[in-house]
Amino acid sequence: MDCANALDSLSAYLDDALDPLTKADVERHLSSCDRCRSELNALRACVQAVSSLERIPAPPDFLHRVHECIEHPSPWKRLLRTLLLPWHIKVPLHVAGAVAMVLLILATVPFKRFEQKPEKAFETQLPQAREEQAVHDHASQQMAEEGPLVQHAPLSGGKVDKSASSPEAMPIQLVLVIPGEKPVHGREFLPEGRDKGSSALQDTEESLKFQAAPPSPERSLPTLRLAPQTVGGVTAGAQSNEQSATAGQVVLPRPDDRAGNGRGERQPSQAASKKDQTLPSPGGPTPAVEVGEIKVRTASSLEQRIRDVGGIIHRIDYANGKDRPFSVLASIPAVSYPVFLDQLRVLGELRDQPFEGPPSRENRPLLVNITLIPAE
Amino acid sequence: MSAEQQTTTGEEEKWIESFRAGDASAFDCIVLRFQDTVYNLCFRMTGDREEAADCAQEVFVKVYRAIGRFRFQSKFSTWLYAVAVNTCKNRMGSAEFRHRSRLVPIDSTADKETAGIIMEIEDPSPSPLANLTQKERDRLVQGAINSLPEEARTVVTLRDIEGLSYDEIAAITGYNPGTVKSKLARARHQLREKLEGVI
């Protein structure tokens, strides 16, 4: 054994903690090494010095202080004790807290999600939204009853919402049969409000002979009045229940004049009273013309009638190679739709018993597609 | 283990059982039995009487709260030493302890317990000079212990002051006996170097 190994074993040698073989080796080395023997003596003296240190007794009131600490722990120490809980206690507490939080979230969130029933949610909506919902529900019900004729959008400020002309909208299909051209007898009806001579019109514009639809036995046409600011002094021909006296005289309604019950039906007495309200032309007295002999520009006339009822034209399709319009897509306020139908009947014959319009609702446009077909 | 220790162990077990049965005075017996041992250990570990008192109180408070979980798988004294050593380590690691360690008491040479008391009777103990020499030597030894690293201080205190065996130290500190032996050898070597010229 060398000195290094002997020095490492001196501490255990002092405590008699070496195995007999090692102890014998150490004793053999110590007997021959003065330096290691001196080191052993110094180490023994050091251990004796430490072991002989005075034992310091506890303070006399130690037990009382222990009782004080147990019975009245300071809040700070109590907090520290809580924070420094052993892991085998803290971890289950934390896990239990996390599980409780998850259960609370799972129990609360779905409850709040479905707590608001549809009826209750509807009650909490704004009045405007509630009204729109009611309109939508009504339209849905009506479409279920009458078929998907129109997809409407709210009309605000007299303007038609763009969604009304969207490709997804289902317009009301109207087929208007325009009578064939015949010799003109009487003055031309110009929707723009200008009264031109028939000869000049024949030279410059393509004209269509207009013939009012024959009176239907089960349905009578209303008396229509032309708005003076838009029609001018021209009076278009139309039939009414009392048309015998003024056959061919069409009286278009004022924009604010609703026809009868909103469906173009008017009581005979009302029609008779309105008949006398035909507006005079600014250019002089309006000459009456016969039904079926009025020659009009179909597109302009139709456009004017759409405007008269507050509608907006979205698209005009023309027949291939011809100037004559083939179809017109427009938005018509629902309240004016019956009047508009009456005006179309002035221009020609509506085929296939057209949709007469929904129940009167304001601020609701109807998308209408009018297909113009020349009479055979 | 001596017969006295066996008897003491039997007393401890009886006190513990009595305390668990609701006898609060049994805990007082435990405190009175071990307070000097724990206090002395804490003082040698911390090197400060106030710190030692606080540590010793904390040790017994911990024992009071945890004694219900003691399963007698080891000696009660070993378990108590382990609690005391860990409490002292935690306290020595605190900022408050490190701050106090930098302060030097101006009355360190005076014995606080006898300060102000006039002793007029015959003193059979060694002469005052011998007492002063012994106290100064103890102070230097304690200073050397305090300068040791924490692990070295622990094993030196448990072995050379408390007189525990290697196995008991291993049970208290969690080291294996071989590690205790090597750590103790290194600590004693450091201590001898520090006390060179003093002893």
Interface residues (C-beta under 8 A of the other chain):
Chain A: L7 D8 S9 L10 S11 A12 D15 A17 A42 L43 A45 C46 V47 A49 V50 S51 L53 E54 R55 I56 P57 A58 P59 F62 L63 R65 V66 C69 I70 P73
Chain B: D28 V31 L32 Q35 D36 V38 Y39 N40 F43 R44 R49 A52 A53 A56 Q57 E58 F60 V61 Y64 R137 D138 V141 Q142 I145 V156 R159 D160 I161 G163 Y166 K181 S182 L184 A185 R188 H189 L191 R192 L195 E196 I199
